[in-house]
């Protein structure tokens, strides 16, 4: 736990409010109604558990707001219009398409309803790993060398070096990233690219595999944004023979509450120099991609020990259960920010952006 001084650094707000300028908040979400773990190719892996939706609702209510639950399905626009909400707390992942995370922000902007989190363009860009990497490359923000494949027969760039890792370009929550994703030769590369192209929309992203330590970094707020304590992701819980990556198997098979393993160390045990390097490139990416209010990024060290940003998640998971190992809430907790404070701090950051508070 950080000191009181460190806690203050994150500008959390009291749960008690006096006459909020916004009174009625719509909580927009996509729910995973089943308690069964979805398959590795299911979009519902990205959806929120009912306990997350309930926890956010309770936090907003403790802050003095009336909350209306609005599921982001195909009836969303009609629900929204009849709800008479002043503001939306958005955690909706979308129900289809490679720009699905931008659908709810687009509807809200069309109807001139303010909301938490990054906007239409940022949500569309950051769901695409390759578009995110294009922008980071433009700004010289370190990210692994990569190539998009729209056909399994495309020629591999001769500058790309094995091992490589193959991912769906526009999926989150380790959807489509399995133990087979790391490839060591051309035949395995072609096989995995073909699988991704046949299973998911959009291209297959192939990038050079970084063999070093893995970290995840949360950022909260806007003026200025603050980097939360860095989390290291270890893979000691994986059986021998499995790739040491944040795969479907690692997240959803071998790290479940009933197994009582903990692959996360927060704060990460790293040198001040490496911490500074990671914080710097994450803040650069947050700005370059137009992120606001909150975000989480995945980092891996390359063969030289240099941090490389793998991807940005502009809608990070917010599960309240510590045994679920939701990473953004963990970083907030280590920073001395309770779950309810975290939700209201995200809301406050958005209200300030809109000059509503």
C-alpha positions as CSV (number, residue, x, y, z in Angstrom):
1,X,0.0,0.0,0.0
2,X,1.3,3.4,-0.9
3,X,1.6,6.2,1.6
4,X,-1.1,8.8,2.1
5,X,1.0,11.2,0.1
6,X,1.2,8.8,-2.8
7,X,-2.5,8.2,-2.5
8,X,-3.2,11.9,-2.9
9,X,-1.1,11.9,-6.1
10,X,-3.9,10.1,-7.9
11,X,-6.5,12.8,-7.1
12,X,-9.2,10.5,-5.9
13,X,-12.4,12.0,-4.7
14,X,-14.6,11.5,-1.7
15,X,-17.5,9.1,-2.1
16,X,-19.8,11.8,-0.5
17,X,-21.0,14.4,-3.0
18,X,-23.0,17.6,-2.6
19,X,-25.7,18.2,-5.2
20,X,-24.0,16.7,-8.3
21,X,-24.4,18.6,-11.5
22,X,-25.1,15.3,-13.2
23,X,-27.8,13.2,-11.4
24,X,-28.9,10.3,-13.7
25,X,-26.1,8.1,-15.1
26,X,-26.6,5.3,-17.7
27,X,-24.2,2.4,-17.1
28,X,-23.6,0.9,-20.6
29,X,-22.2,-2.6,-20.8
30,X,-22.1,-5.9,-22.6
31,X,-22.7,-8.7,-20.0
32,X,-21.4,-12.2,-19.9
33,X,-24.5,-13.8,-18.5
34,X,-23.1,-17.3,-18.3
35,X,-20.6,-18.3,-15.6
36,X,-19.0,-20.8,-18.0
37,X,-15.6,-19.7,-19.4
38,X,-16.1,-18.9,-23.1
39,X,-14.0,-20.6,-25.8
40,X,-10.8,-18.9,-27.0
41,X,-12.5,-17.7,-30.1
42,X,-15.6,-16.1,-28.4
43,X,-16.2,-12.4,-28.4
44,X,-17.9,-12.9,-25.0
45,X,-14.5,-13.3,-23.4
46,X,-14.3,-9.5,-23.6
47,X,-17.7,-9.0,-22.0
48,X,-18.1,-8.1,-18.3
49,X,-19.2,-10.4,-15.5
50,X,-22.4,-9.5,-13.8
51,X,-20.5,-8.8,-10.6
52,X,-18.5,-6.1,-12.4
53,X,-21.7,-4.3,-13.6
54,X,-23.2,-4.6,-10.1
55,X,-20.0,-3.2,-8.5
56,X,-19.8,-0.2,-10.8
57,X,-23.5,0.5,-10.2
58,X,-23.1,0.4,-6.4
59,X,-20.1,2.7,-6.6
60,X,-21.9,5.3,-8.7
61,X,-24.9,5.1,-6.3
62,X,-22.6,5.6,-3.3
63,X,-21.4,8.8,-5.1
64,X,-25.0,10.2,-5.0
65,X,-26.1,9.3,-8.6
66,X,-29.2,7.5,-9.8
67,X,-28.0,4.7,-12.1
68,X,-29.9,3.2,-15.1
69,X,-28.5,-0.1,-16.5
70,X,-28.3,0.0,-20.3
71,X,-27.2,-3.2,-22.1
72,X,-25.4,-2.4,-25.3
73,X,-27.4,-4.7,-27.6
74,X,-29.3,-3.9,-30.8
75,X,-32.0,-2.1,-28.9
76,X,-29.5,0.2,-27.2
77,X,-30.5,3.5,-29.0
78,X,-34.2,3.1,-28.1
79,X,-33.3,2.3,-24.4
80,X,-31.0,5.2,-24.2
81,X,-33.5,7.7,-25.6
82,X,-36.2,6.6,-23.1
83,X,-33.8,6.5,-20.1
84,X,-33.4,10.3,-19.8
85,X,-29.9,10.0,-18.5
86,X,-27.6,13.0,-18.2
87,X,-24.3,11.1,-18.6
88,X,-23.1,7.6,-19.5
89,X,-20.5,5.5,-17.8
90,X,-19.3,3.3,-20.7
91,X,-17.8,-0.1,-20.4
92,X,-19.5,-1.6,-23.5
93,X,-17.3,-3.8,-25.8
94,X,-19.7,-3.9,-28.7
95,X,-21.4,-6.8,-30.4
96,X,-19.8,-7.1,-33.8
97,X,-17.3,-5.7,-36.3
98,X,-13.7,-4.6,-36.1
99,X,-14.7,-1.2,-34.8
100,X,-17.2,-2.4,-32.3
101,X,-15.8,-0.6,-29.3
102,X,-16.5,2.7,-31.0
103,X,-20.2,2.0,-31.7
104,X,-21.5,3.2,-28.3
105,X,-19.3,6.4,-28.2
106,X,-20.6,7.2,-31.8
107,X,-24.2,6.8,-30.7
108,X,-23.6,8.9,-27.6
109,X,-21.9,11.7,-29.6
110,X,-24.7,11.7,-32.2
111,X,-27.2,12.2,-29.4
112,X,-24.9,14.7,-27.6
113,X,-24.7,12.6,-24.4
114,X,-21.4,12.9,-22.6
115,X,-19.6,9.7,-21.5
116,X,-16.6,8.3,-19.7
117,X,-13.6,6.9,-21.6
118,X,-11.9,7.5,-24.9
119,X,-13.8,8.7,-28.0
120,X,-14.9,7.1,-31.2
121,X,-11.6,7.3,-33.1
122,X,-9.5,6.2,-30.2
123,X,-11.7,3.2,-29.5
124,X,-11.7,2.1,-33.1
125,X,-7.9,2.6,-33.4
126,X,-6.9,0.8,-30.2
127,X,-9.0,-2.3,-30.9
128,X,-6.8,-2.7,-34.0
129,X,-3.4,-3.7,-32.8
130,X,-1.8,-2.9,-36.2
131,X,-3.3,0.6,-36.4
132,X,-2.2,1.3,-32.9
133,X,1.3,0.2,-33.8
134,X,1.3,2.4,-36.9
135,X,0.7,5.4,-34.8
136,X,3.3,4.4,-32.2
137,X,5.8,3.9,-34.9
138,X,5.1,7.4,-36.3
139,X,5.8,8.9,-32.9
140,X,8.9,6.6,-32.3
141,X,7.2,4.8,-29.4
142,X,8.8,1.4,-29.1
143,X,6.7,-1.6,-30.3
144,X,7.7,-4.9,-31.7
145,X,8.3,-5.1,-35.5
146,X,5.2,-6.4,-37.2
147,X,3.5,-7.3,-40.4
148,X,-0.2,-7.7,-41.3
149,X,-1.3,-10.8,-43.3
150,X,-4.6,-10.8,-45.3
151,X,-3.6,-14.1,-46.9
152,X,-1.7,-17.1,-45.5
153,X,0.4,-17.1,-48.7
154,X,1.8,-13.5,-48.4
155,X,5.5,-13.2,-48.4
156,X,7.1,-12.7,-45.0
157,X,9.1,-9.5,-44.7
158,X,12.8,-10.7,-44.7
159,X,13.5,-8.2,-41.9
160,X,11.2,-10.2,-39.6
161,X,13.0,-12.7,-37.4
162,X,11.6,-15.9,-35.8
163,X,10.2,-16.6,-33.3
164,X,7.1,-14.7,-34.2
165,X,3.7,-14.4,-32.5
166,X,0.4,-14.5,-34.5
167,X,-2.6,-12.7,-33.2
168,X,-6.0,-11.6,-34.5
169,X,-5.7,-7.9,-35.2
170,X,-8.9,-6.7,-33.6
171,X,-9.6,-8.8,-30.5
172,X,-9.1,-8.3,-26.8
173,X,-8.9,-10.4,-23.6
174,X,-6.5,-12.9,-25.3
175,X,-9.2,-13.9,-27.7
176,X,-7.4,-16.0,-30.4
177,X,-4.0,-16.0,-28.6
178,X,-3.2,-19.6,-27.6
179,X,-0.2,-21.7,-27.0
180,X,0.0,-22.2,-30.8
181,X,0.4,-18.5,-31.4
182,X,4.2,-18.4,-30.9
183,X,5.7,-19.9,-34.1
184,X,9.3,-20.8,-34.8
185,X,9.4,-21.6,-38.5
186,X,7.5,-20.8,-41.7
187,X,5.3,-23.8,-41.8
188,X,3.9,-23.1,-38.3
189,X,3.5,-19.4,-39.3
190,X,1.4,-20.2,-42.3
191,X,-0.8,-22.6,-40.4
192,X,-1.5,-20.1,-37.6
193,X,-2.1,-17.2,-40.0
194,X,-4.6,-19.3,-41.9
195,X,-6.3,-20.2,-38.6
196,X,-6.7,-16.6,-37.5
197,X,-7.9,-15.5,-41.0
198,X,-10.5,-18.2,-41.0
199,X,-11.7,-17.6,-37.5
200,X,-11.7,-13.8,-37.0
201,X,-12.6,-10.7,-39.0
202,X,-9.7,-8.5,-40.2
203,X,-6.1,-9.4,-40.8
204,X,-3.7,-11.6,-38.8
205,X,-1.1,-9.5,-37.0
206,X,2.4,-11.1,-36.9
207,X,5.0,-9.5,-34.7
208,X,8.4,-10.4,-33.5
209,X,8.2,-12.2,-30.2
210,X,9.7,-10.4,-27.2
211,X,11.3,-13.0,-24.9
212,X,11.6,-10.8,-21.8
213,X,9.5,-10.0,-18.8
214,X,5.9,-8.8,-19.2
215,X,4.2,-5.9,-17.6
216,X,0.8,-4.2,-17.6
217,X,0.4,-0.5,-16.9
218,X,-2.7,1.4,-16.0
219,X,-3.1,5.2,-16.5
220,X,-5.9,7.2,-14.9
221,X,-7.0,10.8,-15.4
222,X,-6.2,13.6,-17.8
223,X,-4.7,16.8,-16.5
224,X,-2.2,15.3,-16.2
225,X,-2.8,11.6,-16.6
226,X,-1.1,9.5,-13.8
227,X,0.6,6.2,-14.2
228,X,-0.6,3.6,-11.7
229,X,1.9,1.2,-10.0
230,X,3.3,-1.2,-12.6
231,X,2.2,-4.8,-12.6
232,X,4.5,-7.7,-13.6
233,X,2.8,-10.7,-15.2
234,X,4.7,-13.9,-14.5
235,X,4.0,-17.3,-16.0
236,X,5.3,-19.6,-13.2
237,X,1.7,-21.0,-12.9
238,X,1.9,-22.5,-16.3
239,X,2.7,-26.2,-16.8
240,X,6.0,-27.1,-18.5
241,X,5.8,-26.9,-22.3
242,X,3.4,-24.0,-22.5
243,X,4.6,-20.7,-23.9
244,X,5.3,-18.0,-21.4
245,X,2.7,-15.6,-22.8
246,X,-0.5,-14.0,-21.7
247,X,-2.5,-16.5,-23.7
248,X,-6.0,-17.8,-23.4
249,X,-4.6,-20.8,-21.5
250,X,-2.7,-18.6,-19.1
251,X,-5.6,-16.2,-18.3
252,X,-8.6,-18.5,-18.5
253,X,-7.5,-22.0,-17.8
254,X,-4.6,-21.8,-15.4
255,X,-5.5,-18.6,-13.6
256,X,-9.0,-19.0,-12.1
257,X,-10.2,-18.1,-8.6
258,X,-10.6,-21.8,-7.6
259,X,-7.0,-22.5,-8.5
260,X,-5.6,-19.9,-6.0
261,X,-2.6,-18.9,-8.1
262,X,-1.4,-15.4,-8.5
263,X,0.7,-14.5,-11.6
264,X,0.6,-10.7,-10.8
265,X,3.2,-8.8,-8.8
266,X,2.4,-5.2,-8.0
267,X,4.3,-3.0,-7.7
268,X,6.7,-4.8,-10.1
269,X,10.2,-5.3,-8.8
270,X,12.1,-3.4,-11.3
271,X,14.9,-0.8,-11.4
272,X,14.1,2.9,-11.2
273,X,15.5,3.3,-14.7
274,X,13.2,0.6,-16.2
275,X,10.2,2.0,-14.3
276,X,10.9,5.5,-15.7
277,X,11.3,4.1,-19.3
278,X,8.0,2.2,-19.0
279,X,6.1,5.2,-17.5
280,X,7.5,7.5,-20.2
281,X,6.5,5.4,-23.2
282,X,3.1,4.6,-21.8
283,X,2.3,8.3,-21.3
284,X,3.5,9.0,-24.8
285,X,1.2,6.3,-26.2
286,X,-1.7,7.6,-24.1
287,X,-1.3,11.0,-25.6
288,X,-0.6,9.8,-29.2
289,X,-3.6,7.6,-29.3
290,X,-5.9,10.2,-27.8
291,X,-6.8,8.2,-24.7
292,X,-8.8,9.9,-21.9
293,X,-9.9,9.1,-18.3
294,X,-8.4,5.6,-18.1
295,X,-6.5,3.0,-20.1
296,X,-4.2,-0.1,-19.6
297,X,-1.2,-1.1,-21.7
298,X,0.7,-4.3,-22.1
299,X,4.5,-4.2,-22.2
300,X,7.1,-6.8,-22.9
301,X,10.9,-6.6,-22.8
302,X,12.7,-7.4,-26.0
303,X,15.9,-9.5,-26.3
304,X,17.9,-6.4,-25.4
305,X,15.8,-5.8,-22.3
306,X,14.1,-2.7,-23.7
307,X,10.4,-2.2,-23.0
308,X,8.1,-2.5,-26.0
309,X,4.4,-1.7,-26.0
310,X,2.3,-4.6,-27.4
311,X,-1.1,-3.0,-27.3
312,X,-3.5,-0.5,-25.6
313,X,-6.8,-1.3,-24.0
314,X,-8.9,1.8,-23.8
315,X,-11.7,-0.2,-22.0
316,X,-9.7,-2.2,-19.4
317,X,-11.5,-4.8,-17.3
318,X,-12.8,-3.6,-13.9
319,X,-13.8,-6.8,-12.1
320,X,-14.0,-6.1,-8.3
321,X,-13.1,-9.6,-7.2
322,X,-9.4,-9.6,-6.1
323,X,-9.2,-13.4,-6.9
324,X,-10.2,-12.6,-10.5
325,X,-6.9,-10.7,-10.9
326,X,-8.4,-7.8,-12.9
327,X,-5.3,-5.7,-13.5
328,X,-6.5,-2.1,-13.5
329,X,-8.4,-2.4,-10.1
330,X,-5.3,-4.2,-8.7
331,X,-3.0,-1.3,-9.7
332,X,-5.5,1.2,-8.2
333,X,-5.7,-0.8,-5.0
334,X,-1.9,-0.8,-4.6
335,X,-2.0,3.0,-5.2
336,X,-4.4,3.2,-2.2
337,X,-7.5,3.8,-4.4
338,X,-10.5,1.7,-3.3
339,X,-12.8,0.2,-6.0
340,X,-15.5,2.8,-5.4
341,X,-12.9,5.6,-5.5
342,X,-11.6,4.2,-8.7
343,X,-15.0,4.3,-10.4
344,X,-15.7,7.9,-9.2
345,X,-12.3,9.1,-10.1
346,X,-12.8,7.9,-13.7
347,X,-16.2,9.6,-13.7
348,X,-14.7,12.8,-12.2
349,X,-12.0,12.9,-14.9
350,X,-14.7,12.7,-17.6
351,X,-16.9,15.3,-15.9
352,X,-14.0,17.7,-15.8
353,X,-13.3,17.1,-19.5
354,X,-16.8,18.1,-20.3
355,X,-16.7,21.0,-17.8
356,X,-19.6,19.5,-16.0
357,X,-18.0,19.7,-12.5
